Amino acid sequence: MEQINLNTNAKNTWCIGCGNFAILNAIRIVLKELIAEGTPAENFVLVSGIGCHAKIVDYININSFYSLHGRVVPVATAIKVANPSLNVICFSGDGDSYGEGLEHLLFAAKRNVDITMIIHNNRVYGLTTGQFTPTSPSGFKGRSTPYGNPEHPFNPLELMLASGASFVARGFSHGIDLLKKLFKEAILHKGFSIIDVLQVCVTFYNMYKYYDERVYEMDNHNELDFNQALVKAKEWDYNTDTKIPLGIFYRTQKPTFEANFHRLNKDVDRINGVKEILKNLNL
Ligand code: SF4
């Protein structure tokens, strides 16, 4: 079968060695696989926010929407509700969705909107040259915290589980095979899926050595067990020097937001239609 070419002519401006390349390569391979397996290319829509991650949509020849800072989720939700047959894949950063757009992210998880969130979590604002984000460790020294970050980071996996996300995973930009697996499973999952990718920013927060020494892929983990997922998610709190589990933490099946939305609105249309008939009959 002929492979579709997803490359574009846009010049790639990421720094050499940036973890974004692993995400780009993995998603290109997964999209090609899904297209070869029968999903038309025009059924995919990519949405990005603002930050270094956002340029990814310029580098993939698929319909896309470059949104505002922190507004990936509302744009993606609107696309999905307007046309539920589309596969909506979102790219966002830790500053973008764990900071600016956090409330949107929590509610998309709560609502179980059938979109896939790929978070480029480099734990620093790269595009604006190195400020701390919600997942930077305490004591992190950056442009806005020269004496150290006075805050404790939050754990996005714990937040997503508590908010009702139906698919929660973590990957690492030094592991393209795992990224491919996680991306494909997340896209095929019916419901809200999120993959927190430890994406290394080589220029402002180079964590390759740190992660290489600590990450491991989970085995014997029951993805269907919420409590086990929570225990695994808490194993590393984005601050302490413990081992870092990777893989799918949790998945479950439940009705999606757009399915409920259209079902309820159909009922409203039907009720309004009956009222209209009764009115016309003067009843
Ligand atoms: Fe990647 Fe960091 Fe360079 Fe941005 S600043 S392209 S995140 S290495």
Residues whose N, C-alpha, C, O or C-beta is under 5 A from the ligand:
A	BS01	SF4	W14 C15 C18 C52 G126 L127 V200 C201 V202 T203 F204
